[in-house]
Amino acid sequence: MTVNDSPLLELRGVRAAYHGITVLHGVDLTVAAGQVVALLGPNGAGKTTVLKAAAGLHPPSAGQLLMGGRDVTGIRPGRLARAGVCLIPEGRGVFPNLSVRDNLLMMTFCGRGREEIEETAYDRFPVLAARRTQQAGTLSGGEQQMLALARGLVTDPAVLLLDELSMGLAPLVVAELYELVAEIARQGVAVLVVEQFAAAVLKIADHAAVLVRGRIQWQGHPDSSLQAELSSYYLGSPT
Amino acid sequence: MTSTPLPASRADRFVRELAELKIPDPAAARTALWRRLGGLLMTAGLVLGALAFPLAHATDSSLAQGDALALGLGGVTAAVVGGALFLRYSLTDFLRFWLARQSYDLDRLGERLSDPAVAAKTVNSPAPEGEPRNGAAPSPR
């Protein structure tokens, strides 16, 4: 826990809407330092909107966003990013026409030097060091996701928000990436993962929540019973 | 499963930084309001200015012409102020990204110019097949 024992990230009764259509109906979620929280749910449940609200990209229409116990609702996302909130969006969010190195150097906004950024990234992802001059768009899906993770990690995040890390990747690569995520969390980073590929993320998650139509339908410690129940949330009937 | 977290110094720093952060009132809507107000003023000013011209020509009374003149000047002023507001709030976001890109490019240029050894090494080192030298963008295939 932190200096004041507050969770690093807390959403309290968060409601959010797009053009007057409410998509989140009072979401409550907390993520402590070093914890991995998996937010699961079917397509269109509002998972990405939860992440956007947590990153400050989509201001809630009601409810509160708290970080370390401080109400930061409505704060500009840039200020949250500088403080240590990092969102890795769905679809990786790398610049495909820039080299791996240039993609990493774009993160100098966080105040870290070039050498430090490269060293941090290549130490954790040696495969990127071998491809530093290669265009990011020509990397494999897994490598692009590693680059996206590396771009996030070099900012020294305190809160890491991951959106569909497994999208379009082979199960083995997904497992490898989630092992990395677990390792990151062990260093004290609060990790909130939005995922449809539940099996992989539940192996490392300390806590899970199921979001259906903008409402948290279930949350608690992930165990084998959740796996069975998930299908009813996703498909409407248990297997 | 992840093990129970260690005492997180980064987390502590994060909480401290957030505690020290001065958080203004949510101002996202205010920017849009100023932009709309600017657009409205600009349009209203132009309309007033255009309206003043026929008003002044429609009468021989110098008093009425004076009123029309004042209306016209007011319209021009409103259009200028509105235009300035509109530009200020509509271009800010665009210019912010442009400035970030410019500063990154200048930074890279400075790095190359200030360290010829690195530049020479980069130029002389064999680039892997199909990859650009100096990190430059490759020509389209």
HADDOCK unambig.tbl for C-alpha pairs under 7 A between the chains (distance, minus, plus):
assign (segid A and resid 1 and name CA) (segid B and resid 7 and name CA) 6.30 0.50 0.50
assign (segid A and resid 2 and name CA) (segid B and resid 8 and name CA) 6.73 0.50 0.50
assign (segid A and resid 2 and name CA) (segid B and resid 11 and name CA) 5.99 0.50 0.50
assign (segid A and resid 2 and name CA) (segid B and resid 12 and name CA) 5.23 0.50 0.50
assign (segid A and resid 3 and name CA) (segid B and resid 12 and name CA) 5.37 0.50 0.50
assign (segid A and resid 33 and name CA) (segid B and resid 5 and name CA) 6.79 0.50 0.50
assign (segid A and resid 33 and name CA) (segid B and resid 8 and name CA) 6.81 0.50 0.50
assign (segid A and resid 33 and name CA) (segid B and resid 11 and name CA) 6.39 0.50 0.50
assign (segid A and resid 34 and name CA) (segid B and resid 5 and name CA) 4.56 0.50 0.50
assign (segid A and resid 35 and name CA) (segid B and resid 5 and name CA) 6.87 0.50 0.50
assign (segid A and resid 68 and name CA) (segid B and resid 15 and name CA) 4.95 0.50 0.50
assign (segid A and resid 70 and name CA) (segid B and resid 18 and name CA) 6.98 0.50 0.50
assign (segid A and resid 70 and name CA) (segid B and resid 19 and name CA) 6.61 0.50 0.50
assign (segid A and resid 74 and name CA) (segid B and resid 26 and name CA) 4.81 0.50 0.50
assign (segid A and resid 75 and name CA) (segid B and resid 23 and name CA) 6.60 0.50 0.50
assign (segid A and resid 75 and name CA) (segid B and resid 26 and name CA) 6.23 0.50 0.50
assign (segid A and resid 83 and name CA) (segid B and resid 14 and name CA) 6.29 0.50 0.50
assign (segid A and resid 83 and name CA) (segid B and resid 17 and name CA) 6.62 0.50 0.50
assign (segid A and resid 83 and name CA) (segid B and resid 18 and name CA) 6.90 0.50 0.50
assign (segid A and resid 84 and name CA) (segid B and resid 14 and name CA) 6.54 0.50 0.50
assign (segid A and resid 98 and name CA) (segid B and resid 137 and name CA) 6.88 0.50 0.50
assign (segid A and resid 99 and name CA) (segid B and resid 135 and name CA) 6.55 0.50 0.50
assign (segid A and resid 133 and name CA) (segid B and resid 131 and name CA) 6.88 0.50 0.50
assign (segid A and resid 133 and name CA) (segid B and resid 135 and name CA) 6.25 0.50 0.50
assign (segid A and resid 134 and name CA) (segid B and resid 131 and name CA) 6.21 0.50 0.50
assign (segid A and resid 158 and name CA) (segid B and resid 10 and name CA) 6.07 0.50 0.50
assign (segid A and resid 158 and name CA) (segid B and resid 11 and name CA) 5.55 0.50 0.50
assign (segid A and resid 158 and name CA) (segid B and resid 14 and name CA) 6.39 0.50 0.50
assign (segid A and resid 182 and name CA) (segid B and resid 2 and name CA) 5.89 0.50 0.50
assign (segid A and resid 186 and name CA) (segid B and resid 2 and name CA) 6.67 0.50 0.50
assign (segid A and resid 186 and name CA) (segid B and resid 3 and name CA) 6.82 0.50 0.50
assign (segid A and resid 186 and name CA) (segid B and resid 5 and name CA) 5.68 0.50 0.50
assign (segid A and resid 187 and name CA) (segid B and resid 6 and name CA) 6.96 0.50 0.50
assign (segid A and resid 188 and name CA) (segid B and resid 5 and name CA) 5.83 0.50 0.50
assign (segid A and resid 188 and name CA) (segid B and resid 6 and name CA) 6.19 0.50 0.50
assign (segid A and resid 188 and name CA) (segid B and resid 7 and name CA) 6.95 0.50 0.50
assign (segid A and resid 188 and name CA) (segid B and resid 8 and name CA) 4.71 0.50 0.50
assign (segid A and resid 188 and name CA) (segid B and resid 11 and name CA) 6.69 0.50 0.50
assign (segid A and resid 189 and name CA) (segid B and resid 11 and name CA) 6.99 0.50 0.50
assign (segid A and resid 203 and name CA) (segid B and resid 1 and name CA) 5.72 0.50 0.50
assign (segid A and resid 204 and name CA) (segid B and resid 1 and name CA) 4.08 0.50 0.50
assign (segid A and resid 204 and name CA) (segid B and resid 2 and name CA) 5.68 0.50 0.50
assign (segid A and resid 205 and name CA) (segid B and resid 1 and name CA) 5.86 0.50 0.50
assign (segid A and resid 205 and name CA) (segid B and resid 2 and name CA) 6.88 0.50 0.50
assign (segid A and resid 206 and name CA) (segid B and resid 1 and name CA) 6.31 0.50 0.50
assign (segid A and resid 206 and name CA) (segid B and resid 2 and name CA) 6.57 0.50 0.50
